C-alpha cells in the first residue's frame, strides 16, 4: 500500500512532466490502480490540491537554510547555499508542479505560499549579494530562477539515466556558482 506522501510525491512527478495527466495516467505513473487513487482522492481537483499542500509544506522546509541571521558571514552563506541545493534536489518535482500548474496558481492560498517561498529565496540571494558572495549585477529573481532551472535539469538527467543522483548536488552548485559568484568571492 502506498503511503499518502509517496502517493502525492508520485503524482507531483507525473504532473510536473504532464500537467494535463488524467487520473488513470497519474495512477499508472505512481504504480497504483485508478480505483486506489480515486478512493483517496475522488476528483482530480482534490488530488491537485493535496499535491499543492504537500509541495508547499516540503519546499517551505527545504528553504530553512535560507533563513540566515542578519549577522551571518560569507562562510555561513556558502554553507547555507550548499544545504539549500541539497535539500531542494529531492523536491524539484514538487516545486515544478506548484510553480506551473494553472489550478494551483489560480488558488489565492497556494499562490500566496509560492510567493512567500519566492520572497524567502529572494531575501537569501540579496543577502548573498550584500555579503559579496553573489554577483550584484544580477536580479535576485534571476538567481532564484537559475537555481531552479539547474535543479530541474539535474532531476531530468537523473530521470533519463544520464546523471548519477549523488553527483547532481555538486553539479548544480558548481554550475550555479560558476555564473553567479561575485569575482571577489
VOMILO-931591 format. One record per residue: residue number from 0; z, x, y negated of N, C-alpha, C, O in turn. Coordinates in steps of 0.02 Angstrom, whole numbers, plus 32768, in hexadecimal, padded with zeros to 4 digits. Each point is the difference from the previous one (the first is absolute). Layout:
BEGIN
ATOM  vofi  n_zz  n_xx  n_yy  ca_zz  ca_xx  ca_yy  c_zz  c_xx  c_yy  o_zz  o_xx  o_yy
ATOM   NUM     Z     X     Y      Z      X      Y     Z     X     Y     Z     X     Y
...
//
This chain:
BEGIN
ATOM  vofi  n_zz  n_xx  n_yy  ca_zz  ca_xx  ca_yy  c_zz  c_xx  c_yy  o_zz  o_xx  o_yy
ATOM     0  8000  802A  803B   8000   7FD6   7FC5  8000  802C  7FC2  8027  802F  7FFB
ATOM     1  7FAE  7FC2  7FD6   7FF9   8026   7FC3  8036  7FEA  7FCF  8009  7FC4  7FF3
ATOM     2  801C  806D  7FF2   8033   7FF0   7FCD  7FDD  7FED  7FBF  7FC7  8013  7FF4
ATOM     3  805C  7FC7  7FE3   7FE3   7FE5   7FC2  7FE4  8037  7FD3  7FC8  7FFA  7FE7
ATOM     4  805E  803B  800D   7FE7   8035   7FD4  7FC2  8022  801D  7FD2  8011  7FDA
ATOM     5  802C  7FF9  8067   7FC4   801C   801F  7FC5  7FD1  7FF9  7FC8  8016  7FF3
ATOM     6  8045  7FAA  8015   7FCB   7FCE   7FF8  7FE5  8001  7FB8  7FC4  8000  7FF6
ATOM     7  8069  8001  7FDA   7FEB   8000   7FBA  7FDD  8041  7FED  7FCE  7FFF  7FDC
ATOM     8  804A  803A  803D   7FDF   8040   7FF3  7FBA  8000  801F  7FD0  8017  7FE1
ATOM     9  802A  7FCF  805C   7FBF   7FFC   8020  7FD1  7FD2  7FDB  7FC5  8010  7FF8
ATOM    10  8054  7FB8  7FF1   7FD7   7FD2   7FD9  7FE9  8021  7FC0  7FC6  7FF8  7FEC
ATOM    11  8066  802E  7FF4   7FED   8023   7FC2  7FC8  8033  800E  7FD2  8007  7FD8
ATOM    12  8033  801C  8061   7FCB   8031   8011  7FBC  7FDC  8007  7FCD  8018  7FE7
ATOM    13  8034  7FB1  803D   7FC2   7FDA   8009  7FE7  7FE7  7FBD  7FC5  8007  7FF0
ATOM    14  8067  7FDB  7FE8   7FEC   7FE3   7FC0  7FEC  8035  7FCD  7FD5  7FF2  7FD5
ATOM    15  8049  8049  802E   7FEC   8035   7FD2  7FB8  8015  800C  7FDC  8014  7FD2
ATOM    16  800D  7FE6  806C   7FBC   8010   8011  7FCF  7FC6  7FF8  7FC5  800B  7FF5
ATOM    17  8055  7FB8  8012   7FD6   7FC4   7FFB  8029  7FC8  7FE2  8024  7FDC  8024
ATOM    18  7FD7  801C  7F9A   8029   7FCF   7FDD  7FF3  7FB8  8016  802B  7FD4  7FF7
ATOM    19  7F9B  8020  8026   7FF0   7FBC   8014  800B  7FF3  804B  7FEA  7FCE  801A
ATOM    20  8039  805F  8007   800B   7FFA   8048  8020  7FBD  8011  802F  7FEA  7FDE
ATOM    21  7FB8  7FF7  8056   801C   7FC0   8017  8040  800D  8027  800F  8039  8012
ATOM    22  8016  7F92  7FFB   803D   8006   8028  7FEF  801C  8046  8026  8029  801A
ATOM    23  7FA3  7FC2  8003   7FEC   8019   8042  7FF1  804B  7FFD  8013  8026  802D
ATOM    24  7FCB  7FEF  7F9E   7FEF   8047   7FF7  8040  8029  7FF4  8008  8037  801C
ATOM    25  8025  7FAF  7FBC   803F   8022   7FF3  8028  8006  8041  801A  8036  800F
ATOM    26  7FEA  7F95  8017   8025   8001   803F  7FE2  8034  802F  8025  8027  801F
ATOM    27  7F9A  7FDA  7FE7   7FDF   8031   802B  800E  8048  7FE8  800C  802D  8028
ATOM    28  7FF3  7FDD  7F96   800E   8042   7FE4  8047  8017  800B  800D  803C  8004
ATOM    29  8021  7F95  8002   8046   8010   800D  800C  800A  804A  802F  8022  8015
ATOM    30  7FA5  7FC0  8014   8009   8004   8048  802B  7FC8  801B  8024  8007  8032
ATOM    31  7FD7  7FC0  7FAD   8025   7FC5   8017  7FD0  7FC5  8001  7FC6  8006  7FEC
ATOM    32  8051  7FC2  802A   7FD5   7FC5   8003  8003  7FD9  7FBF  8030  8005  7FD9
ATOM    33  7F9D  7FD3  801C   7FFE   7FD5   7FC5  803A  7FCE  8003  801D  7FF0  7FCC
ATOM    34  7FF3  7FF9  8070   8037   7FD0   8008  8043  801F  7FED  8029  7FE0  7FDF
ATOM    35  7FE2  805E  8035   803E   8022   7FEF  8005  800A  7FB4  8035  7FF4  7FE2
ATOM    36  7F95  8021  8000   7FFF   8009   7FB8  800D  7FBE  7FDC  8026  7FFD  7FD0
ATOM    37  7FBB  7FCE  8048   8008   7FBE   7FE1  8046  7FE3  8008  8018  7FDB  7FD5
ATOM    38  800A  8037  8062   8045   7FE9   8008  802D  801F  7FCB  8030  7FE0  7FE8
ATOM    39  7FC2  805C  8006   802A   8022   7FCD  7FEA  7FEF  7FBA  8029  7FF9  7FD3
ATOM    40  7F96  7FFF  8023   7FE4   7FF1   7FBE  7FCB  7FCB  800A  7FC8  800F  8015
ATOM    41  8049  7FB4  7FDB   7FD5   7FC7   800E  7FBE  8002  7FDB  7FCD  7FE7  8018
ATOM    42  8033  8038  7FAD   7FC2   8003   7FD9  7FF2  8048  7FEA  802D  802B  7FFF
ATOM    43  7F95  7FE1  7FF0   7FED   8042   7FE8  8025  800F  7FBF  8016  8039  7FF5
ATOM    44  7FF1  7F95  7FE1   8025   8009   7FC0  8048  8014  800D  801B  802C  7FDD
ATOM    45  8005  7FB6  8053   8045   8012   8012  8003  8048  8017  802F  8025  7FEE
ATOM    46  7FA1  7FF0  803A   7FFE   8045   8018  7FF5  8030  7FC5  8022  8033  7FFB
ATOM    47  7FAF  7FBC  7FD9   7FF3   802C   7FC6  803E  8008  7FD5  800F  8038  7FE9
ATOM    48  8015  7F93  800C   803D   8004   7FD8  8036  802A  8023  8023  8027  7FDF
ATOM    49  7FE3  7FD2  8061   8031   8028   8025  7FED  804A  7FFF  802C  802B  7FF9
ATOM    50  7F94  7FE4  800D   7FE9   8046   7FFB  800E  801B  7FBA  8015  8039  7FF9
ATOM    51  7FDE  7F9F  7FD4   800C   8016   7FBB  804A  800F  7FF4  8010  8032  7FE1
ATOM    52  801C  7FA3  8038   8048   800C   7FF9  8013  8042  8022  8023  802A  7FE3
ATOM    53  7FC5  7FDF  8059   800D   803E   8025  7FE5  803D  7FDB  8022  8032  7FF9
ATOM    54  7FA1  7FC9  7FEE   7FE0   8037   7FDD  8028  8014  7FC3  800C  803C  7FF4
ATOM    55  8008  7F94  7FE5   8025   8010   7FC3  8044  801F  8010  8015  802F  7FDF
ATOM    56  800D  7FB7  8054   8040   801E   8014  7FF7  8048  8017  8026  802C  7FEC
ATOM    57  7FA8  7FE1  803E   7FF6   8043   801B  7FEC  8031  7FC9  801C  8036  7FFB
ATOM    58  7FB4  7FB7  7FDB   7FE9   802E   7FCB  8038  800B  7FCD  8006  8037  7FE6
ATOM    59  8022  7F96  800C   803A   800A   7FD4  802C  8038  801C  8016  802C  7FDB
ATOM    60  7FF8  7FD1  8066   8028   8034   801F  7FDF  8045  7FFE  8022  8032  7FF7
ATOM    61  7F9D  7FCF  8011   7FDB   8040   7FFE  8003  8020  7FBB  7FFB  803D  7FFA
ATOM    62  800D  7F9B  7FD3   8001   801A   7FBB  8044  801D  7FEC  8007  801A  7FC9
ATOM    63  802A  7FE1  8061   8043   8019   7FF0  7FFF  8049  7FE7  8023  800F  7FD0
ATOM    64  7FB8  801F  804F   7FFF   8044   7FE6  7FE8  8006  7FB8  8010  8031  7FDE
ATOM    65  7FCA  7F9E  800A   7FE6   8002   7FBC  8035  7FEF  7FCC  7FF5  800A  7FC4
ATOM    66  8044  7FDD  8051   8035   7FED   7FD2  802E  803B  7FF2  803A  8001  8014
ATOM    67  7FAB  8030  7FC9   8026   803D   7FF1  802E  7FF6  7FC4  7FF0  7FD9  7FD3
ATOM    68  8048  804A  802C   802B   7FFD   7FC5  7FDE  8023  7FC5  7FD5  802A  8009
ATOM    69  803F  7FC4  7FBB   7FE1   801B   7FC3  8007  804B  7FFA  7FD9  8020  7FDE
ATOM    70  805A  7FFD  8043   800B   8048   7FFA  7FE1  8028  803A  800E  803B  8008
ATOM    71  7FC7  7FA5  8020   7FDF   8023   8038  7FD3  8036  7FE5  7FE4  7FFA  7FC9
ATOM    72  8014  803B  805D   7FD5   8038   7FEC  7FBE  7FFF  8027  7FF4  7FD3  8028
ATOM    73  7FE3  805E  7FCB   7FBE   8004   8020  8005  8004  804C  7FD8  7FE1  8024
ATOM    74  8059  8044  7FF5   8008   8006   8049  8012  7FBD  801E  7FE8  7FEE  8036
ATOM    75  8043  7FED  7FA8   8012   7FBD   8019  7FC4  7FD1  7FFF  7FF7  7FD8  802D
ATOM    76  7FE0  802E  7F9E   7FC3   7FD7   7FFD  7FD2  8011  803A  7FE6  7FD3  8021
ATOM    77  800F  806E  7FEB   7FD3   8014   8036  8019  7FE7  8043  7FD8  7FE8  8029
ATOM    78  8069  801D  7FE3   801C   7FE8   803F  7FF8  7FB4  8006  7FF1  7FE6  8036
ATOM    79  801A  7FF7  7F93   7FF8   7FB7   8000  7FB8  7FEC  800D  7FF3  7FD0  8024
ATOM    80  7FDE  8055  7FBE   7FB9   7FF1   800B  7FED  800A  8049  7FDD  7FD7  801D
ATOM    81  803B  805F  8001   7FF2   800C   8047  801E  7FC8  802B  7FE0  7FE9  802F
ATOM    82  805E  8003  7FC2   8020   7FCA   8026  7FDB  7FBE  7FF5  7FF9  7FD9  802F
ATOM    83  7FF1  801B  7F95   7FDA   7FC3   7FF0  7FC1  7FFC  802B  7FF2  7FCC  801E
ATOM    84  7FE9  806A  7FE6   7FC3   8001   8029  8011  7FF4  8049  7FDF  7FD9  8022
ATOM    85  8054  8049  7FF6   8016   7FF8   8046  8013  7FB8  800F  7FEF  7FE5  8034
ATOM    86  8035  7FFC  7F9D   8017   7FBB   800A  7FC7  7FCD  7FFB  8000  7FCE  8023
ATOM    87  7FD0  803F  7FAF   7FCA   7FD0   7FF5  7FCB  8001  8037  7FE0  7FCD  800C
ATOM    88  8016  806B  8014   7FCA   8004   8033  8003  7FC8  8033  7FCD  7FE0  800D
ATOM    89  806D  8013  8012   8000   7FCA   8031  7FFC  7FBA  7FE2  7FFA  7FCF  8024
ATOM    90  8008  802C  7F9A   7FFE   7FBE   7FDF  7FBD  7FF3  7FDE  7FF9  7FCE  7FDC
ATOM    91  7FD6  805D  802E   7FC0   7FF9   7FDD  7FE1  7FBC  800D  7FE7  7FE0  7FD1
ATOM    92  8019  8009  806C   7FE1   7FC0   8011  8023  7FC6  7FDC  7FE0  7FCF  7FED
ATOM    93  8062  8037  8009   8025   7FCB   7FDE  7FED  7FFD  7FB7  7FF3  7FCA  7FE5
ATOM    94  800C  8070  7FFA   7FED   8001   7FB9  7FB7  7FEC  7FF9  7FEE  7FDB  7FD2
ATOM    95  7FE8  803D  805C   7FB9   7FEE   7FFD  7FF5  7FB6  8004  7FD4  7FE4  7FDF
ATOM    96  8055  7FFB  804A   7FFB   7FB7   8005  8017  7FDF  7FBF  7FDB  7FD8  7FE4
ATOM    97  8061  8038  8004   801B   7FDD   7FC6  7FD8  800D  7FC1  7FFA  7FD5  7FD5
ATOM    98  7FEA  8067  8025   7FDE   8011   7FC1  7FB8  7FE5  7FFE  7FE0  8005  7FCC
ATOM    99  8007  7FE0  806B   7FBB   7FEA   8002  7FF7  7FB7  8014  7FCA  7FE4  7FF6
ATOM   100  8068  7FFD  8026   7FF8   7FBC   801A  8006  7FCD  7FC7  8031  7FFF  7FDB
ATOM   101  7F9C  7FD7  801E   7FFE   7FCF   7FC9  803A  7FCF  8004  801A  7FEB  7FCC
ATOM   102  7FFA  8001  8070   8038   7FD1   8007  8040  801E  7FE6  8027  7FDF  7FDD
ATOM   103  7FE4  8060  8033   803C   8022   7FE8  7FFD  8009  7FB5  8031  7FF2  7FDD
ATOM   104  7F97  8026  800A   7FFA   800D   7FB9  8004  7FC1  7FD5  8012  8004  7FC5
ATOM   105  7FDE  7FC3  8058   8003   7FC1   7FDB  8047  7FE4  7FFC  800E  7FD4  7FD7
ATOM   106  801F  8044  8053   8045   7FE8   8002  802A  8027  7FCD  8006  803D  8007
ATOM   107  8016  7FA3  7FC7   8026   8023   7FCC  803A  802A  801B  800E  8036  7FE7
ATOM   108  8014  7FB2  804C   8038   8025   801C  7FE9  8041  8021  801E  8035  7FF6
ATOM   109  7FAC  7FC8  8031   7FE7   803B   8021  7FE1  8030  7FCC  8008  803C  8005
ATOM   110  7FD3  7FA8  7FCB   7FE2   8029   7FCC  8036  8026  7FD9  7FF7  803A  7FEF
ATOM   111  8041  7FA4  8004   8038   8021   7FDD  801C  8039  802A  8013  8034  7FE5
ATOM   112  7FEF  7FC4  805D   8018   8035   802B  7FD3  803D  7FFE  8017  8039  7FFD
ATOM   113  7FA8  7FBB  8004   7FCF   8037   7FFC  8005  8022  7FBC  7FFF  803E  7FFC
ATOM   114  8007  7F9C  7FCF   8005   801D   7FBD  8041  8028  7FF9  8000  8034  7FDF
ATOM   115  8036  7FB4  803E   8040   8026   7FFF  7FF7  8043  8023  8018  8033  7FE9
ATOM   116  7FC6  7FCC  8050   7FF3   803E   8024  7FD5  8030  7FD7  800E  803B  7FFC
ATOM   117  7FBE  7FA9  7FE4   7FD6   8029   7FD6  8028  8020  7FC7  7FF8  803B  7FF2
ATOM   118  8034  7F9F  7FEF   8028   801A   7FC9  802F  8038  8017  8009  8032  7FDC
ATOM   119  8014  7FC7  805F   802B   8036   801B  7FD7  803F  800B  8016  8037  7FEE
ATOM   120  7FAF  7FC1  802E   7FD5   803A   800D  7FE8  8020  7FBF  7FFF  803D  7FF9
ATOM   121  7FEE  7F99  7FD7   7FE9   801B   7FC0  8038  8026  7FDD  7FF3  8035  7FE3
ATOM   122  8049  7FB1  801E   8039   8024   7FE2  800A  8043  8022  800F  8032  7FDF
ATOM   123  7FEA  7FD0  8062   8007   803E   8026  7FCB  8033  7FEC  800F  803A  7FF3
ATOM   124  7FB2  7FB0  8009   7FCA   802E   7FED  8007  8016  7FB7  7FF2  803A  7FF0
ATOM   125  8023  7F99  7FE4   800B   8014   7FBA  8038  8034  7FFC  7FFC  802F  7FD8
ATOM   126  8037  7FC8  8051   8037   8031   8002  7FE5  8044  8017  8011  8034  7FE4
ATOM   127  7FC5  7FCB  804F   7FE1   803E   8018  7FD6  8021  7FCA  7FFD  803D  7FFC
ATOM   128  7FE1  7F9A  7FDC   7FD9   801C   7FC9  802D  801F  7FCB  7FF2  8036  7FE6
ATOM   129  8045  7FA8  8009   802F   801B   7FCE  8020  8042  8019  800E  802D  7FD8
ATOM   130  7FFD  7FD7  8069   801C   803E   801C  7FCC  8038  8005  8011  8039  800E
ATOM   131  7FB0  7FB7  7FE6   7FCB   8032   8006  7FEA  800B  8047  7FDF  8032  800F
ATOM   132  8032  7FA1  801E   7FED   8007   8046  7FBC  7FE1  800F  7FDE  8013  8030
ATOM   133  800D  7FBC  7FA6   7FC0   7FDF   8008  7FD9  8004  7FBE  801E  8005  7FCB
ATOM   134  7FA1  7FFA  803A   7FD6   8004   7FC5  800E  7FC6  7FD1  8003  7FC7  8014
ATOM   135  8005  8049  7FAD   800E   7FCE   7FCD  7FC0  7FDE  7FE6  8004  7FCE  7FDD
ATOM   136  7FC2  804E  8033   7FC1   7FE3   7FE8  7FE5  7FC9  802E  7FC9  7FE7  7FF5
ATOM   137  805D  8007  803D   7FEB   7FCB   802E  802F  7FC5  7FF8  803D  8009  7FFF
ATOM   138  7FA8  7FBA  7FFA   802C   7FC6   7FFA  802A  7FF8  8040  7FE7  800C  8037
ATOM   139  8058  7FE0  7FC2   802A   7FF5   803B  7FE1  7FCF  8032  8008  8008  803D
ATOM   140  7FD4  7FC6  7FAB   7FDF   7FD2   802E  7FCD  8025  802B  7FF9  7FF2  803C
ATOM   141  7FE4  803E  7FA6   7FCF   8026   8027  8024  8028  8037  7FE8  8004  8038
ATOM   142  8051  8019  7FB7   8026   8025   8032  8015  7FD2  8039  7FFA  8013  803B
ATOM   143  801E  7FB2  7FB5   8016   7FD0   8032  7FC6  7FE9  802C  8005  7FFF  803D
ATOM   144  7FC3  7FEF  7FA3   7FC6   7FEA   8026  7FE4  8039  802B  7FEB  7FF5  8039
ATOM   145  8015  8047  7FAC   7FE8   803A   8025  802A  800C  803E  7FE6  800E  8036
ATOM   146  805B  7FEE  7FC2   802C   800A   803A  7FF1  7FCB  8035  7FFA  8011  803B
ATOM   147  7FFF  7FB0  7FB1   7FF2   7FCC   8031  7FBC  8009  8020  7FF7  7FF2  803B
ATOM   148  7FD8  8026  7F9F   7FBE   800E   801D  8004  8035  8036  7FE1  7FF9  8034
ATOM   149  8045  803B  7FC0   8009   8035   8032  8027  7FE7  803C  7FEE  8010  8039
ATOM   150  8046  7FC8  7FBC   8026   7FE4   8037  7FD3  7FD3  802B  8004  8002  803D
ATOM   151  7FD3  7FD6  7FA2   7FD3   7FD3   8024  7FCD  8028  8028  7FF0  7FEF  8039
ATOM   152  7FF5  8047  7FA9   7FD0   802A   8024  8021  8021  803C  7FE1  8006  8035
ATOM   153  805D  8010  7FC4   8024   801E   8038  8009  7FCE  8039  7FF6  8010  803A
ATOM   154  801E  7FB4  7FB4   800A   7FCB   8032  7FBF  7FF1  8024  8000  7FF6  803D
ATOM   155  7FCA  8007  7F9E   7FBF   7FF3   801F  7FEB  8039  802E  7FE5  7FF4  8036
ATOM   156  8027  804A  7FB5   7FF1   8039   8029  8026  8001  8042  7FE6  8012  8034
ATOM   157  805A  7FDA  7FC8   8029   7FFB   803D  7FE6  7FC7  802C  7FF7  8008  803C
ATOM   158  7FFC  7FBE  7FA5   7FE7   7FC6   8025  7FBF  800F  8023  7FF5  7FE8  8038
ATOM   159  7FDF  803F  7FA9   7FBF   8011   801D  8005  803B  8031  7FCE  8011  8020
ATOM   160  806D  800D  7FE5   8008   8038   802F  7FEA  8043  7FE6  7FFA  8030  8027
ATOM   161  7FFA  7FD6  7F98   7FE9   803F   7FE3  8039  802C  7FE5  7FF6  803C  7FF5
ATOM   162  8044  7FA6  8000   8039   8026   7FE4  803D  7FF5  802C  800B  7FCB  801D
ATOM   163  801C  806A  7FE8   803F   7FFC   8025  8036  7FE2  7FD3  8008  8017  7FC7
ATOM   164  801C  7FB6  8050   8032   7FE0   7FD5  8033  8030  7FE2  8014  7FF7  7FC7
ATOM   165  8000  803A  805E   8033   802F   7FE7  7FE7  802B  7FC6  8029  801A  7FDA
ATOM   166  7F96  7FEE  8020   7FE5   802B   7FCB  7FEF  7FDA  7FC0  7FF5  801F  7FCC
ATOM   167  8009  7FA0  8037   7FE6   7FDA   7FC7  802D  8004  7FC3  7FE7  8001  7FC8
ATOM   168  805A  8002  8041   802D   8005   7FC6  7FF1  803F  7FD7  7FFB  7FFE  7FC3
ATOM   169  7FFE  803A  8060   7FF1   803F   7FDE  7FBA  7FFE  7FE0  7FF7  8018  7FC8
ATOM   170  7FD9  7FCA  805B   7FBC   7FFB   7FE4  8000  7FD6  7FC1  7FE0  8012  7FCE
ATOM   171  8043  7FB6  8033   8003   7FD4   7FC5  8021  8024  7FC7  7FE7  8001  7FC8
ATOM   172  8052  801D  8045   8026   8022   7FCA  7FD7  803A  7FE3  7FFD  8008  7FC3
ATOM   173  7FE5  8020  8067   7FD8   8039   7FE9  7FC5  7FE8  7FD7  7FF1  801C  7FCB
ATOM   174  7FED  7FB1  804D   7FC6   7FE6   7FDA  8016  7FE2  7FBE  7FE0  800B  7FCD
ATOM   175  8056  7FCE  8034   8018   7FE1   7FC3  8014  8035  7FCD  7FEA  7FFC  7FC6
ATOM   176  803D  8034  804E   8016   8033   7FD1  7FC8  802E  7FEA  8002  801A  7FC8
ATOM   177  7FCC  7FEF  8062   7FC6   8029   7FED  7FDC  7FE5  7FC3  7FE2  8026  7FD9
ATOM   178  8020  7F99  801E   7FDF   7FE2   7FC6  802E  7FEA  7FC8  7FE9  7FF2  7FC9
ATOM   179  8058  800C  8045   802D   7FE3   7FCD  8036  802F  7FE8  8022  7FF1  7FCF
ATOM   180  7FE7  8047  8052   8036   802E   7FEE  7FF1  8020  7FBC  7FC8  8017  7FF4
ATOM   181  806A  7FEB  7FE1   7FF9   8020   7FBF  7FF5  804B  800C  801F  801C  802E
ATOM   182  7FB7  8004  7FAB   7FEE   8046   800C  803C  802F  7FFA  8000  8035  8020
ATOM   183  8031  7FBA  7FB9   803B   802C   7FF8  8032  7FF7  8038  802F  8027  8006
ATOM   184  7FC9  7FA5  8023   8030   7FF1   8036  7FFA  802F  803B  8025  7FF9  8030
//
